[in-house]
Amino acid sequence: MSGGRFRVCEATELAPGQRLVVDLGGRSVGVFNVEGSFYALHNRCPHRGGALCLGPVTGVTRSTDDFEYVYADEGRILRCAWHGWEFEIETGRSLADPKLKAKTFPVTVEDGEVIVHI
């Protein structure tokens, strides 16, 4: 598998809240638009190797200082379809085990095109 720069799509083709799963240099990669910012994750869950980027994009329940629970981070959490492990799309960090991370790749937008750097 070689590295490099890969054009994924025009930025206007991937609306906020959408994703594309593409093959880039022999790697399956999920590209996500989170509120106008683009992120890329390896389509392999670090927990057990499932197709991470095919799972649901959700939010998460968080506790507040007032001993309440609120739904937060809508559209920013990726849940593996195999075992339900949740990861932050922006960082790849696991919510269950912060030491565990999904592999992320840098993304730029150049001349209106989404570019993933492997």
Biopython code that builds the backbone (N, CA, C, O; Angstrom):
import numpy as np
from Bio.PDB.StructureBuilder import StructureBuilder

atoms = [
    (1, "MET", "N", (0.844, -1.183, 0.000)),
    (1, "MET", "CA", (0.000, 0.000, 0.000)),
    (1, "MET", "C", (0.884, 1.239, 0.000)),
    (1, "MET", "O", (1.734, 1.411, 0.874)),
    (2, "SER", "N", (0.681, 2.063, -0.950)),
    (2, "SER", "CA", (1.484, 3.267, -1.046)),
    (2, "SER", "C", (0.728, 4.454, -0.472)),
    (2, "SER", "O", (-0.501, 4.457, -0.407)),
    (3, "GLY", "N", (1.483, 5.457, -0.058)),
    (3, "GLY", "CA", (0.874, 6.673, 0.475)),
    (3, "GLY", "C", (0.725, 7.708, -0.612)),
    (3, "GLY", "O", (1.030, 7.462, -1.779)),
    (4, "GLY", "N", (0.253, 8.867, -0.210)),
    (4, "GLY", "CA", (0.127, 9.954, -1.160)),
    (4, "GLY", "C", (-1.096, 10.796, -0.913)),
    (4, "GLY", "O", (-1.717, 10.737, 0.148)),
    (5, "ARG", "N", (-1.428, 11.580, -1.914)),
    (5, "ARG", "CA", (-2.597, 12.463, -1.886)),
    (5, "ARG", "C", (-3.666, 11.859, -2.769)),
    (5, "ARG", "O", (-3.394, 11.451, -3.898)),
    (6, "PHE", "N", (-4.888, 11.803, -2.250)),
    (6, "PHE", "CA", (-5.978, 11.205, -3.005)),
    (6, "PHE", "C", (-7.163, 12.166, -3.062)),
    (6, "PHE", "O", (-7.673, 12.613, -2.035)),
    (7, "ARG", "N", (-7.588, 12.471, -4.292)),
    (7, "ARG", "CA", (-8.790, 13.277, -4.481)),
    (7, "ARG", "C", (-9.985, 12.361, -4.227)),
    (7, "ARG", "O", (-10.088, 11.283, -4.812)),
    (8, "VAL", "N", (-10.885, 12.801, -3.351)),
    (8, "VAL", "CA", (-12.054, 11.992, -3.007)),
    (8, "VAL", "C", (-13.283, 12.465, -3.773)),
    (8, "VAL", "O", (-13.995, 11.660, -4.374)),
    (9, "CYS", "N", (-13.531, 13.777, -3.749)),
    (9, "CYS", "CA", (-14.719, 14.333, -4.401)),
    (9, "CYS", "C", (-14.632, 15.851, -4.355)),
    (9, "CYS", "O", (-13.727, 16.418, -3.743)),
    (10, "GLU", "N", (-15.579, 16.493, -5.006)),
    (10, "GLU", "CA", (-15.744, 17.935, -4.830)),
    (10, "GLU", "C", (-16.327, 18.153, -3.440)),
    (10, "GLU", "O", (-17.150, 17.359, -2.986)),
    (11, "ALA", "N", (-15.918, 19.202, -2.768)),
    (11, "ALA", "CA", (-16.432, 19.489, -1.422)),
    (11, "ALA", "C", (-17.948, 19.643, -1.419)),
    (11, "ALA", "O", (-18.608, 19.295, -0.440)),
    (12, "THR", "N", (-18.495, 20.160, -2.502)),
    (12, "THR", "CA", (-19.948, 20.362, -2.579)),
    (12, "THR", "C", (-20.712, 19.048, -2.752)),
    (12, "THR", "O", (-21.928, 19.008, -2.561)),
    (13, "GLU", "N", (-20.001, 17.968, -3.116)),
    (13, "GLU", "CA", (-20.651, 16.668, -3.306)),
    (13, "GLU", "C", (-20.864, 15.908, -1.995)),
    (13, "GLU", "O", (-21.616, 14.934, -1.960)),
    (14, "LEU", "N", (-20.207, 16.346, -0.918)),
    (14, "LEU", "CA", (-20.317, 15.679, 0.374)),
    (14, "LEU", "C", (-20.873, 16.677, 1.380)),
    (14, "LEU", "O", (-20.127, 17.425, 2.010)),
    (15, "ALA", "N", (-22.190, 16.676, 1.520)),
    (15, "ALA", "CA", (-22.885, 17.642, 2.365)),
    (15, "ALA", "C", (-22.649, 17.346, 3.846)),
    (15, "ALA", "O", (-22.309, 16.219, 4.205)),
    (16, "PRO", "N", (-22.827, 18.353, 4.707)),
    (16, "PRO", "CA", (-22.707, 18.116, 6.147)),
    (16, "PRO", "C", (-23.598, 16.946, 6.582)),
    (16, "PRO", "O", (-24.765, 16.850, 6.201)),
    (17, "GLY", "N", (-23.007, 16.066, 7.391)),
    (17, "GLY", "CA", (-23.721, 14.894, 7.868)),
    (17, "GLY", "C", (-23.566, 13.671, 6.978)),
    (17, "GLY", "O", (-24.013, 12.582, 7.337)),
    (18, "GLN", "N", (-22.939, 13.841, 5.822)),
    (18, "GLN", "CA", (-22.767, 12.712, 4.908)),
    (18, "GLN", "C", (-21.366, 12.126, 5.022)),
    (18, "GLN", "O", (-20.460, 12.734, 5.592)),
    (19, "ARG", "N", (-21.211, 10.913, 4.456)),
    (19, "ARG", "CA", (-19.915, 10.241, 4.403)),
    (19, "ARG", "C", (-19.775, 9.498, 3.093)),
    (19, "ARG", "O", (-20.759, 9.158, 2.436)),
    (20, "LEU", "N", (-18.546, 9.259, 2.733)),
    (20, "LEU", "CA", (-18.201, 8.396, 1.610)),
    (20, "LEU", "C", (-17.201, 7.372, 2.127)),
    (20, "LEU", "O", (-16.311, 7.714, 2.907)),
    (21, "VAL", "N", (-17.335, 6.141, 1.709)),
    (21, "VAL", "CA", (-16.328, 5.129, 2.006)),
    (21, "VAL", "C", (-15.687, 4.762, 0.679)),
    (21, "VAL", "O", (-16.352, 4.277, -0.236)),
    (22, "VAL", "N", (-14.380, 5.000, 0.589)),
    (22, "VAL", "CA", (-13.666, 4.848, -0.675)),
    (22, "VAL", "C", (-12.378, 4.062, -0.468)),
    (22, "VAL", "O", (-11.871, 3.958, 0.649)),
    (23, "ASP", "N", (-11.859, 3.512, -1.558)),
    (23, "ASP", "CA", (-10.571, 2.837, -1.540)),
    (23, "ASP", "C", (-9.518, 3.853, -1.959)),
    (23, "ASP", "O", (-9.598, 4.439, -3.038)),
    (24, "LEU", "N", (-8.537, 4.052, -1.100)),
    (24, "LEU", "CA", (-7.459, 5.000, -1.386)),
    (24, "LEU", "C", (-6.131, 4.275, -1.246)),
    (24, "LEU", "O", (-5.681, 4.001, -0.134)),
    (25, "GLY", "N", (-5.516, 3.969, -2.353)),
    (25, "GLY", "CA", (-4.224, 3.297, -2.335)),
    (25, "GLY", "C", (-4.254, 1.956, -1.631)),
    (25, "GLY", "O", (-3.291, 1.583, -0.961)),
    (26, "GLY", "N", (-5.351, 1.230, -1.775)),
    (26, "GLY", "CA", (-5.464, -0.083, -1.148)),
    (26, "GLY", "C", (-6.015, -0.069, 0.261)),
    (26, "GLY", "O", (-6.113, -1.118, 0.898)),
    (27, "ARG", "N", (-6.379, 1.108, 0.761)),
    (27, "ARG", "CA", (-6.983, 1.222, 2.097)),
    (27, "ARG", "C", (-8.435, 1.661, 1.955)),
    (27, "ARG", "O", (-8.750, 2.545, 1.159)),
    (28, "SER", "N", (-9.308, 1.043, 2.726)),
    (28, "SER", "CA", (-10.693, 1.500, 2.792)),
    (28, "SER", "C", (-10.753, 2.634, 3.812)),
    (28, "SER", "O", (-10.360, 2.470, 4.967)),
    (29, "VAL", "N", (-11.253, 3.787, 3.362)),
    (29, "VAL", "CA", (-11.257, 4.998, 4.182)),
    (29, "VAL", "C", (-12.642, 5.627, 4.147)),
    (29, "VAL", "O", (-13.256, 5.743, 3.086)),
    (30, "GLY", "N", (-13.124, 6.031, 5.313)),
    (30, "GLY", "CA", (-14.369, 6.782, 5.403)),
    (30, "GLY", "C", (-14.050, 8.265, 5.481)),
    (30, "GLY", "O", (-13.227, 8.684, 6.294)),
    (31, "VAL", "N", (-14.697, 9.059, 4.640)),
    (31, "VAL", "CA", (-14.524, 10.511, 4.637)),
    (31, "VAL", "C", (-15.844, 11.116, 5.083)),
    (31, "VAL", "O", (-16.890, 10.823, 4.504)),
    (32, "PHE", "N", (-15.804, 11.960, 6.111)),
    (32, "PHE", "CA", (-16.989, 12.508, 6.757)),
    (32, "PHE", "C", (-16.993, 14.026, 6.677)),
    (32, "PHE", "O", (-15.947, 14.666, 6.789)),
    (33, "ASN", "N", (-18.182, 14.600, 6.480)),
    (33, "ASN", "CA", (-18.365, 16.040, 6.568)),
    (33, "ASN", "C", (-19.111, 16.291, 7.871)),
    (33, "ASN", "O", (-20.290, 15.958, 7.997)),
    (34, "VAL", "N", (-18.418, 16.879, 8.835)),
    (34, "VAL", "CA", (-19.005, 17.228, 10.125)),
    (34, "VAL", "C", (-19.124, 18.741, 10.188)),
    (34, "VAL", "O", (-18.148, 19.449, 10.435)),
    (35, "GLU", "N", (-20.336, 19.221, 9.960)),
    (35, "GLU", "CA", (-20.637, 20.658, 10.012)),
    (35, "GLU", "C", (-19.683, 21.480, 9.142)),
    (35, "GLU", "O", (-19.251, 22.563, 9.536)),
    (36, "GLY", "N", (-19.362, 20.959, 7.961)),
    (36, "GLY", "CA", (-18.535, 21.707, 7.019)),
    (36, "GLY", "C", (-17.046, 21.430, 7.096)),
    (36, "GLY", "O", (-16.280, 21.927, 6.270)),
    (37, "SER", "N", (-16.623, 20.640, 8.078)),
    (37, "SER", "CA", (-15.217, 20.229, 8.180)),
    (37, "SER", "C", (-15.111, 18.763, 7.779)),
    (37, "SER", "O", (-16.007, 17.967, 8.057)),
    (38, "PHE", "N", (-14.015, 18.418, 7.126)),
    (38, "PHE", "CA", (-13.848, 17.072, 6.592)),
    (38, "PHE", "C", (-12.833, 16.276, 7.407)),
    (38, "PHE", "O", (-11.797, 16.794, 7.823)),
    (39, "TYR", "N", (-13.161, 14.991, 7.624)),
    (39, "TYR", "CA", (-12.320, 14.090, 8.407)),
    (39, "TYR", "C", (-12.265, 12.743, 7.703)),
    (39, "TYR", "O", (-13.205, 12.353, 7.011)),
    (40, "ALA", "N", (-11.154, 12.035, 7.886)),
    (40, "ALA", "CA", (-11.002, 10.717, 7.277)),
    (40, "ALA", "C", (-10.537, 9.720, 8.329)),
    (40, "ALA", "O", (-9.643, 10.005, 9.125)),
    (41, "LEU", "N", (-11.164, 8.541, 8.317)),
    (41, "LEU", "CA", (-10.823, 7.457, 9.242)),
    (41, "LEU", "C", (-10.613, 6.175, 8.457)),
    (41, "LEU", "O", (-11.309, 5.912, 7.476)),
    (42, "HIS", "N", (-9.658, 5.391, 8.892)),
    (42, "HIS", "CA", (-9.469, 4.067, 8.316)),
    (42, "HIS", "C", (-10.725, 3.252, 8.608)),
    (42, "HIS", "O", (-11.216, 3.252, 9.737)),
    (43, "ASN", "N", (-11.237, 2.570, 7.616)),
    (43, "ASN", "CA", (-12.472, 1.800, 7.759)),
    (43, "ASN", "C", (-12.175, 0.451, 8.418)),
    (43, "ASN", "O", (-12.526, -0.606, 7.893)),
    (44, "ARG", "N", (-11.530, 0.514, 9.562)),
    (44, "ARG", "CA", (-11.202, -0.693, 10.321)),
    (44, "ARG", "C", (-11.243, -0.345, 11.797)),
    (44, "ARG", "O", (-10.455, 0.476, 12.266)),
    (45, "CYS", "N", (-12.141, -0.953, 12.517)),
    (45, "CYS", "CA", (-12.269, -0.701, 13.952)),
    (45, "CYS", "C", (-11.052, -1.283, 14.675)),
    (45, "CYS", "O", (-10.723, -2.451, 14.470)),
    (46, "PRO", "N", (-10.383, -0.496, 15.512)),
    (46, "PRO", "CA", (-9.211, -1.003, 16.219)),
    (46, "PRO", "C", (-9.566, -2.024, 17.309)),
    (46, "PRO", "O", (-8.682, -2.703, 17.830)),
    (47, "HIS", "N", (-10.837, -2.133, 17.650)),
    (47, "HIS", "CA", (-11.262, -3.104, 18.663)),
    (47, "HIS", "C", (-11.202, -4.526, 18.132)),
    (47, "HIS", "O", (-10.549, -5.381, 18.732)),
    (48, "ARG", "N", (-11.887, -4.800, 16.990)),
    (48, "ARG", "CA", (-11.921, -6.165, 16.459)),
    (48, "ARG", "C", (-11.864, -6.220, 14.933)),
    (48, "ARG", "O", (-12.109, -7.272, 14.342)),
    (49, "GLY", "N", (-11.544, -5.098, 14.293)),
    (49, "GLY", "CA", (-11.327, -5.120, 12.857)),
    (49, "GLY", "C", (-12.563, -4.972, 11.985)),
    (49, "GLY", "O", (-12.479, -5.165, 10.773)),
    (50, "GLY", "N", (-13.712, -4.633, 12.571)),
    (50, "GLY", "CA", (-14.941, -4.462, 11.794)),
    (50, "GLY", "C", (-14.873, -3.253, 10.878)),
    (50, "GLY", "O", (-13.972, -2.422, 10.988)),
    (51, "ALA", "N", (-15.835, -3.169, 9.975)),
    (51, "ALA", "CA", (-15.923, -2.049, 9.030)),
    (51, "ALA", "C", (-16.471, -0.824, 9.766)),
    (51, "ALA", "O", (-17.664, -0.528, 9.700)),
    (52, "LEU", "N", (-15.600, -0.134, 10.452)),
    (52, "LEU", "CA", (-15.967, 0.972, 11.332)),
    (52, "LEU", "C", (-16.801, 2.042, 10.636)),
    (52, "LEU", "O", (-17.807, 2.490, 11.185)),
    (53, "CYS", "N", (-16.406, 2.449, 9.458)),
    (53, "CYS", "CA", (-17.033, 3.599, 8.798)),
    (53, "CYS", "C", (-18.411, 3.300, 8.216)),
    (53, "CYS", "O", (-19.052, 4.196, 7.666)),
    (54, "LEU", "N", (-18.870, 2.075, 8.326)),
    (54, "LEU", "CA", (-20.215, 1.727, 7.871)),
    (54, "LEU", "C", (-21.227, 1.782, 9.004)),
    (54, "LEU", "O", (-22.424, 1.608, 8.772)),
    (55, "GLY", "N", (-20.765, 2.022, 10.222)),
    (55, "GLY", "CA", (-21.654, 2.108, 11.374)),
    (55, "GLY", "C", (-22.406, 3.423, 11.418)),
    (55, "GLY", "O", (-22.115, 4.338, 10.648)),
    (56, "PRO", "N", (-23.383, 3.521, 12.328)),
    (56, "PRO", "CA", (-24.172, 4.750, 12.422)),
    (56, "PRO", "C", (-23.369, 5.930, 12.970)),
    (56, "PRO", "O", (-22.492, 5.767, 13.818)),
    (57, "VAL", "N", (-23.689, 7.112, 12.468)),
    (57, "VAL", "CA", (-23.144, 8.366, 12.981)),
    (57, "VAL", "C", (-24.190, 8.918, 13.935)),
    (57, "VAL", "O", (-25.345, 9.117, 13.559)),
    (58, "THR", "N", (-23.780, 9.161, 15.168)),
    (58, "THR", "CA", (-24.732, 9.532, 16.216)),
    (58, "THR", "C", (-24.181, 10.658, 17.072)),
    (58, "THR", "O", (-23.245, 11.362, 16.693)),
    (59, "GLY", "N", (-24.780, 10.801, 18.215)),
    (59, "GLY", "CA", (-24.278, 11.642, 19.292)),
    (59, "GLY", "C", (-24.046, 10.739, 20.487)),
    (59, "GLY", "O", (-23.943, 9.520, 20.350)),
    (60, "VAL", "N", (-23.966, 11.348, 21.661)),
    (60, "VAL", "CA", (-23.684, 10.576, 22.868)),
    (60, "VAL", "C", (-24.378, 11.237, 24.058)),
    (60, "VAL", "O", (-24.618, 12.445, 24.053)),
    (61, "THR", "N", (-24.689, 10.456, 25.052)),
    (61, "THR", "CA", (-25.260, 10.987, 26.285)),
    (61, "THR", "C", (-24.113, 11.370, 27.212)),
    (61, "THR", "O", (-23.221, 10.563, 27.476)),
    (62, "ARG", "N", (-24.141, 12.594, 27.699)),
    (62, "ARG", "CA", (-23.097, 13.085, 28.607)),
    (62, "ARG", "C", (-23.747, 13.602, 29.883)),
    (62, "ARG", "O", (-24.873, 14.099, 29.867)),
    (63, "SER", "N", (-23.023, 13.476, 30.979)),
    (63, "SER", "CA", (-23.515, 14.011, 32.254)),
    (63, "SER", "C", (-23.137, 15.482, 32.364)),
    (63, "SER", "O", (-22.160, 15.937, 31.769)),
    (64, "THR", "N", (-23.926, 16.209, 33.132)),
    (64, "THR", "CA", (-23.663, 17.628, 33.377)),
    (64, "THR", "C", (-23.238, 17.811, 34.832)),
    (64, "THR", "O", (-23.296, 16.868, 35.622)),
    (65, "ASP", "N", (-22.815, 19.011, 35.182)),
    (65, "ASP", "CA", (-22.461, 19.324, 36.566)),
    (65, "ASP", "C", (-23.687, 19.338, 37.468)),
    (65, "ASP", "O", (-23.558, 19.299, 38.691)),
    (66, "ASP", "N", (-24.882, 19.394, 36.870)),
    (66, "ASP", "CA", (-26.137, 19.427, 37.629)),
    (66, "ASP", "C", (-26.734, 18.035, 37.810)),
    (66, "ASP", "O", (-27.917, 17.905, 38.125)),
    (67, "PHE", "N", (-25.918, 16.986, 37.612)),
    (67, "PHE", "CA", (-26.363, 15.597, 37.769)),
    (67, "PHE", "C", (-27.508, 15.247, 36.828)),
    (67, "PHE", "O", (-28.420, 14.497, 37.176)),
    (68, "GLU", "N", (-27.432, 15.809, 35.636)),
    (68, "GLU", "CA", (-28.401, 15.497, 34.593)),
    (68, "GLU", "C", (-27.631, 14.870, 33.427)),
    (68, "GLU", "O", (-26.402, 14.910, 33.369)),
    (69, "TYR", "N", (-28.387, 14.301, 32.519)),
    (69, "TYR", "CA", (-27.791, 13.745, 31.309)),
    (69, "TYR", "C", (-28.379, 14.455, 30.105)),
    (69, "TYR", "O", (-29.586, 14.684, 30.028)),
    (70, "VAL", "N", (-27.504, 14.803, 29.163)),
    (70, "VAL", "CA", (-27.935, 15.488, 27.953)),
    (70, "VAL", "C", (-27.367, 14.757, 26.740)),
    (70, "VAL", "O", (-26.304, 14.140, 26.808)),
    (71, "TYR", "N", (-28.091, 14.840, 25.642)),
    (71, "TYR", "CA", (-27.609, 14.284, 24.379)),
    (71, "TYR", "C", (-26.723, 15.341, 23.738)),
    (71, "TYR", "O", (-27.144, 16.485, 23.569)),
    (72, "ALA", "N", (-25.497, 14.966, 23.379)),
    (72, "ALA", "CA", (-24.527, 15.934, 22.868)),
    (72, "ALA", "C", (-23.773, 15.350, 21.679)),
    (72, "ALA", "O", (-23.863, 14.157, 21.391)),
    (73, "ASP", "N", (-23.045, 16.198, 21.008)),
    (73, "ASP", "CA", (-22.138, 15.805, 19.922)),
    (73, "ASP", "C", (-22.846, 15.092, 18.771)),
    (73, "ASP", "O", (-22.266, 14.204, 18.146)),
    (74, "GLU", "N", (-24.086, 15.469, 18.487)),
    (74, "GLU", "CA", (-24.841, 14.881, 17.373)),
    (74, "GLU", "C", (-24.026, 14.981, 16.086)),
    (74, "GLU", "O", (-23.520, 16.048, 15.741)),
    (75, "GLY", "N", (-23.905, 13.855, 15.380)),
    (75, "GLY", "CA", (-23.187, 13.826, 14.109)),
    (75, "GLY", "C", (-21.679, 13.786, 14.242)),
    (75, "GLY", "O", (-20.975, 13.900, 13.239)),
    (76, "ARG", "N", (-21.155, 13.625, 15.469)),
    (76, "ARG", "CA", (-19.712, 13.645, 15.705)),
    (76, "ARG", "C", (-19.160, 12.315, 16.224)),
    (76, "ARG", "O", (-17.954, 12.171, 16.424)),
    (77, "ILE", "N", (-20.055, 11.346, 16.440)),
    (77, "ILE", "CA", (-19.660, 10.054, 17.000)),
    (77, "ILE", "C", (-19.964, 8.959, 15.976)),
    (77, "ILE", "O", (-21.047, 8.924, 15.391)),
    (78, "LEU", "N", (-19.005, 8.080, 15.772)),
    (78, "LEU", "CA", (-19.157, 6.957, 14.858)),
    (78, "LEU", "C", (-19.199, 5.682, 15.689)),
    (78, "LEU", "O", (-18.290, 5.416, 16.475)),
    (79, "ARG", "N", (-20.253, 4.898, 15.512)),
    (79, "ARG", "CA", (-20.426, 3.663, 16.273)),
    (79, "ARG", "C", (-20.160, 2.461, 15.372)),
    (79, "ARG", "O", (-20.805, 2.297, 14.337)),
    (80, "CYS", "N", (-19.215, 1.631, 15.770)),
    (80, "CYS", "CA", (-18.905, 0.425, 15.005)),
    (80, "CYS", "C", (-20.129, -0.486, 14.980)),
    (80, "CYS", "O", (-20.743, -0.746, 16.014)),
    (81, "ALA", "N", (-20.471, -0.960, 13.802)),
    (81, "ALA", "CA", (-21.660, -1.807, 13.642)),
    (81, "ALA", "C", (-21.459, -3.195, 14.248)),
    (81, "ALA", "O", (-22.442, -3.878, 14.533)),
    (82, "TRP", "N", (-20.238, -3.624, 14.450)),
    (82, "TRP", "CA", (-19.994, -4.966, 14.990)),
    (82, "TRP", "C", (-20.287, -5.060, 16.487)),
    (82, "TRP", "O", (-21.068, -5.911, 16.911)),
    (83, "HIS", "N", (-19.662, -4.185, 17.295)),
    (83, "HIS", "CA", (-19.767, -4.310, 18.746)),
    (83, "HIS", "C", (-20.215, -3.023, 19.434)),
    (83, "HIS", "O", (-20.276, -2.972, 20.662)),
    (84, "GLY", "N", (-20.527, -1.990, 18.667)),
    (84, "GLY", "CA", (-21.059, -0.762, 19.249)),
    (84, "GLY", "C", (-20.034, 0.168, 19.865)),
    (84, "GLY", "O", (-20.410, 1.147, 20.510)),
    (85, "TRP", "N", (-18.751, -0.106, 19.686)),
    (85, "TRP", "CA", (-17.753, 0.817, 20.221)),
    (85, "TRP", "C", (-17.895, 2.162, 19.513)),
    (85, "TRP", "O", (-18.131, 2.218, 18.306)),
    (86, "GLU", "N", (-17.750, 3.239, 20.275)),
    (86, "GLU", "CA", (-17.961, 4.581, 19.730)),
    (86, "GLU", "C", (-16.636, 5.341, 19.649)),
    (86, "GLU", "O", (-15.787, 5.257, 20.536)),
    (87, "PHE", "N", (-16.494, 6.086, 18.550)),
    (87, "PHE", "CA", (-15.276, 6.848, 18.288)),
    (87, "PHE", "C", (-15.638, 8.266, 17.859)),
    (87, "PHE", "O", (-16.619, 8.479, 17.146)),
    (88, "GLU", "N", (-14.830, 9.239, 18.305)),
    (88, "GLU", "CA", (-14.987, 10.615, 17.843)),
    (88, "GLU", "C", (-14.494, 10.688, 16.401)),
    (88, "GLU", "O", (-13.376, 10.268, 16.103)),
    (89, "ILE", "N", (-15.317, 11.215, 15.515)),
    (89, "ILE", "CA", (-14.927, 11.309, 14.107)),
    (89, "ILE", "C", (-13.717, 12.230, 13.937)),
    (89, "ILE", "O", (-12.818, 11.925, 13.154)),
    (90, "GLU", "N", (-13.684, 13.342, 14.652)),
    (90, "GLU", "CA", (-12.596, 14.312, 14.476)),
    (90, "GLU", "C", (-11.232, 13.766, 14.893)),
    (90, "GLU", "O", (-10.226, 14.080, 14.257)),
    (91, "THR", "N", (-11.182, 12.957, 15.947)),
    (91, "THR", "CA", (-9.894, 12.537, 16.511)),
    (91, "THR", "C", (-9.632, 11.039, 16.395)),
    (91, "THR", "O", (-8.484, 10.607, 16.493)),
    (92, "GLY", "N", (-10.676, 10.242, 16.190)),
    (92, "GLY", "CA", (-10.541, 8.793, 16.193)),
    (92, "GLY", "C", (-10.526, 8.191, 17.588)),
    (92, "GLY", "O", (-10.440, 6.971, 17.730)),
    (93, "ARG", "N", (-10.606, 9.021, 18.620)),
    (93, "ARG", "CA", (-10.528, 8.551, 20.011)),
    (93, "ARG", "C", (-11.741, 7.709, 20.381)),
    (93, "ARG", "O", (-12.879, 8.069, 20.081)),
    (94, "SER", "N", (-11.480, 6.581, 21.038)),
    (94, "SER", "CA", (-12.547, 5.714, 21.525)),
    (94, "SER", "C", (-13.164, 6.315, 22.778)),
    (94, "SER", "O", (-12.445, 6.802, 23.651)),
    (95, "LEU", "N", (-14.490, 6.286, 22.878)),
    (95, "LEU", "CA", (-15.149, 6.762, 24.090)),
    (95, "LEU", "C", (-15.025, 5.739, 25.211)),
    (95, "LEU", "O", (-14.990, 6.113, 26.383)),
    (96, "ALA", "N", (-14.958, 4.446, 24.868)),
    (96, "ALA", "CA", (-14.867, 3.387, 25.874)),
    (96, "ALA", "C", (-13.461, 3.294, 26.471)),
    (96, "ALA", "O", (-13.308, 3.017, 27.660)),
    (97, "ASP", "N", (-12.448, 3.521, 25.654)),
    (97, "ASP", "CA", (-11.055, 3.407, 26.091)),
    (97, "ASP", "C", (-10.245, 4.488, 25.384)),
    (97, "ASP", "O", (-9.780, 4.282, 24.263)),
    (98, "PRO", "N", (-10.072, 5.647, 26.036)),
    (98, "PRO", "CA", (-9.394, 6.777, 25.379)),
    (98, "PRO", "C", (-7.985, 6.470, 24.866)),
    (98, "PRO", "O", (-7.465, 7.223, 24.042)),
    (99, "LYS", "N", (-7.350, 5.383, 25.330)),
    (99, "LYS", "CA", (-6.029, 5.009, 24.828)),
    (99, "LYS", "C", (-6.134, 4.359, 23.450)),
    (99, "LYS", "O", (-5.145, 4.279, 22.721)),
    (100, "LEU", "N", (-7.318, 3.902, 23.100)),
    (100, "LEU", "CA", (-7.551, 3.236, 21.819)),
    (100, "LEU", "C", (-8.050, 4.262, 20.805)),
    (100, "LEU", "O", (-8.990, 5.009, 21.081)),
    (101, "LYS", "N", (-7.419, 4.296, 19.633)),
    (101, "LYS", "CA", (-7.820, 5.260, 18.603)),
    (101, "LYS", "C", (-7.976, 4.567, 17.261)),
    (101, "LYS", "O", (-7.203, 3.676, 16.910)),
    (102, "ALA", "N", (-8.982, 4.987, 16.526)),
    (102, "ALA", "CA", (-9.101, 4.605, 15.125)),
    (102, "ALA", "C", (-8.083, 5.448, 14.350)),
    (102, "ALA", "O", (-7.841, 6.606, 14.690)),
    (103, "LYS", "N", (-7.497, 4.867, 13.321)),
    (103, "LYS", "CA", (-6.507, 5.576, 12.500)),
    (103, "LYS", "C", (-7.190, 6.703, 11.737)),
    (103, "LYS", "O", (-8.197, 6.481, 11.064)),
    (104, "THR", "N", (-6.652, 7.896, 11.840)),
    (104, "THR", "CA", (-7.163, 9.051, 11.107)),
    (104, "THR", "C", (-6.144, 9.473, 10.056)),
    (104, "THR", "O", (-4.959, 9.155, 10.155)),
    (105, "PHE", "N", (-6.627, 10.195, 9.050)),
    (105, "PHE", "CA", (-5.775, 10.714, 7.989)),
    (105, "PHE", "C", (-6.068, 12.197, 7.821)),
    (105, "PHE", "O", (-7.222, 12.608, 7.941)),
    (106, "PRO", "N", (-5.053, 13.011, 7.545)),
    (106, "PRO", "CA", (-5.283, 14.436, 7.293)),
    (106, "PRO", "C", (-6.130, 14.645, 6.038)),
    (106, "PRO", "O", (-6.013, 13.912, 5.056)),
    (107, "VAL", "N", (-6.979, 15.659, 6.100)),
    (107, "VAL", "CA", (-7.836, 16.027, 4.967)),
    (107, "VAL", "C", (-7.670, 17.515, 4.710)),
    (107, "VAL", "O", (-7.663, 18.315, 5.646)),
    (108, "THR", "N", (-7.537, 17.885, 3.447)),
    (108, "THR", "CA", (-7.526, 19.289, 3.066)),
    (108, "THR", "C", (-8.557, 19.508, 1.964)),
    (108, "THR", "O", (-8.964, 18.573, 1.275)),
    (109, "VAL", "N", (-8.963, 20.747, 1.818)),
    (109, "VAL", "CA", (-9.800, 21.135, 0.683)),
    (109, "VAL", "C", (-8.973, 22.079, -0.166)),
    (109, "VAL", "O", (-8.579, 23.156, 0.284)),
    (110, "GLU", "N", (-8.710, 21.662, -1.410)),
    (110, "GLU", "CA", (-7.857, 22.420, -2.318)),
    (110, "GLU", "C", (-8.619, 22.658, -3.611)),
    (110, "GLU", "O", (-9.023, 21.719, -4.297)),
    (111, "ASP", "N", (-8.806, 23.928, -3.928)),
    (111, "ASP", "CA", (-9.550, 24.294, -5.144)),
    (111, "ASP", "C", (-10.917, 23.608, -5.185)),
    (111, "ASP", "O", (-11.381, 23.181, -6.243)),
    (112, "GLY", "N", (-11.548, 23.512, -4.020)),
    (112, "GLY", "CA", (-12.891, 22.938, -3.943)),
    (112, "GLY", "C", (-12.949, 21.417, -3.939)),
    (112, "GLY", "O", (-14.032, 20.833, -3.966)),
    (113, "GLU", "N", (-11.778, 20.772, -3.905)),
    (113, "GLU", "CA", (-11.731, 19.308, -3.906)),
    (113, "GLU", "C", (-11.273, 18.794, -2.541)),
    (113, "GLU", "O", (-10.371, 19.361, -1.925)),
    (114, "VAL", "N", (-11.908, 17.708, -2.074)),
    (114, "VAL", "CA", (-11.527, 17.074, -0.817)),
    (114, "VAL", "C", (-10.366, 16.123, -1.107)),
    (114, "VAL", "O", (-10.476, 15.213, -1.929)),
    (115, "ILE", "N", (-9.259, 16.354, -0.416)),
    (115, "ILE", "CA", (-8.027, 15.581, -0.602)),
    (115, "ILE", "C", (-7.694, 14.882, 0.719)),
    (115, "ILE", "O", (-7.624, 15.525, 1.766)),
    (116, "VAL", "N", (-7.491, 13.565, 0.663)),
    (116, "VAL", "CA", (-7.047, 12.813, 1.833)),
    (116, "VAL", "C", (-5.583, 12.471, 1.637)),
    (116, "VAL", "O", (-5.167, 12.029, 0.566)),
    (117, "HIS", "N", (-4.805, 12.683, 2.697)),
    (117, "HIS", "CA", (-3.364, 12.440, 2.684)),
    (117, "HIS", "C", (-3.085, 11.162, 3.467)),
    (117, "HIS", "O", (-3.304, 11.097, 4.676)),
    (118, "ILE", "N", (-2.600, 10.154, 2.758)),
    (118, "ILE", "CA", (-2.310, 8.842, 3.366)),
    (118, "ILE", "C", (-0.821, 8.742, 3.642)),
    (118, "ILE", "O", (-0.355, 7.724, 4.152)),
]
sb = StructureBuilder()
sb.init_structure("model")
sb.init_model(0)
sb.init_chain("A")
sb.init_seg("    ")
for serial, (resi, resn, name, xyz) in enumerate(atoms, 1):
    if name == "N":
        sb.init_residue(resn, " ", resi, " ")
    sb.init_atom(name, np.array(xyz, "f"), 0.0, 1.0, " ", f" {name:<3s}", serial, name[0])
structure = sb.get_structure()
